[in-house]
Amino acid sequence: KRKFSRYGIVPTNYSRVDSIKQIDNDWHYLEAIKLCVALAGLFHDWGKAWDAFQDLLRENRHTDYLRHEFVSLLFWAAFVQGKEPKAWLSDLQHPLGPMEGELIDRAGACLEDDCFPFKALQDPLSLLIGWLILSHHFLPHPEDGSLSPCNSPERLLHSVNSEWGYLKKQVETHCGWSFLRGLPCRSPLWTRQATKWAGRGKNFVQKEFSLVGEWDMALRQMAV
């Protein structure tokens, strides 16, 4: 205690050496974090536009056999379609309203197919956004509680399907794949925010983001 002054101050050494690695410095990734959170926020509740979810809200009819966050992920995957960030960010700068029917069909096709949405997300940016969309209520987990060995984050995410906690097996009556009230992209406010963040995303990608090296590793680590 003799090391402390009467005000509780203790002397410490200091160094001019920058010993903090960039990957340990979250502020280095602040713009990437902002971008991913904003875009995930714009897409995370698209599943609530499903007629089955609306029936639950309005009439207490249980036909929503999938949790809404998984449906939202289907739409995100249907929008990205395996494209590079520059491509899907450019698409997002334009109103998605005219694509509404196409997006519904694509998401429905994924649902009818093998239904592993992360397979349509090839770059770390869209993977991280997809992860935020899916996990915004709880973390996915296999039904039997076991995980098959995998040697990469992508393989782990590619194995996620509706049975990782998003299939409501207690719901016996299934609703069709319909969205009579439309998708959030009909909203002018949604479109303005999407355009804004797509523009910021393109600037970020052009200036700082690379699909190889440090950014690639950091974003993929964030996704898992």
Buried (B, 14 or more C-beta within 10 A) or exposed (E): EEEEEEEEEEEEEEEEEEEEEEEEEEEBBEBBBBBBBBBBBBBBBBBBBBBBBBBBEEEEEBBBBBBBBBBBBBBBBBBBBEBBBBEBBBBBBEBBBEBBEEBBEBBBEBBEEEBBBBBBBBBBBBBBBBBBBBBEEEEBEBEEEEEEEEEEBBEBBBBBBBBBBBBBEEBEEEBEBEBEEEBBBBEEEBBEBBBEBBBBBBBBBEEEBEBEEEBBEBBBEBBE
